[in-house]
């Protein structure tokens, strides 16, 4: 069992045949540009597909890529998906790399319907 709490939970979910999917999230570092002008960065996130209620293409992040606000290592043709995760009475949105259909394949395999 892993020592870190979050990793322990992921290991538990894997052992109990619950699927956790690793995606790459684009997140805002701060509200003001830092020295090199980049205000966004990338990080790995682990998503439980059982909590996904909506996927949609995020055109605003594509505009940010074209304007140079996103990390330089991204392909200018890259597309982005906003994922809405249910958290009971509220939710959380993540913006991840990839078009909605490819993110859906990663999250749900061959399933076509999202829970909601």
JOGIBEL-V344273 format. One line per field, one symbol per residue. ss: DSSP state (H for helix, E for strand, - for the rest). phi: phi as a letter, one per 20 degrees, with the letter a starting at -180 (. if undefined). psi: psi as a letter, one per 40 degrees, with the letter a starting at -180 (. if undefined). A space follows every 50 residues. Layout:
ss: ???
phi: ???
psi: ???
This chain:
ss: ----HHHHHHHHHHH----EEEEEEEEE-----------EEEEEEEEEHH HEEEEEE-HHHHHHHH-------------EEEEEEEE--EEEEEEEE--H HHHHHHHH--------
phi: .ffegffffffffffeleecdecdedcefafdfegenfdcbdbfcddegf dedbcbfdffffffffeneegfeeffegdccedddfcmfcbcdcdcfpfg fffffffdmefddefa
psi: hidhdddddddddddffhhhhhihihihdidiiadeeheiiiiiihhhde eheihihgddddddddeeeiideiheeiiihhhhhhfbeaiihihihiid dddddddebeieiii.
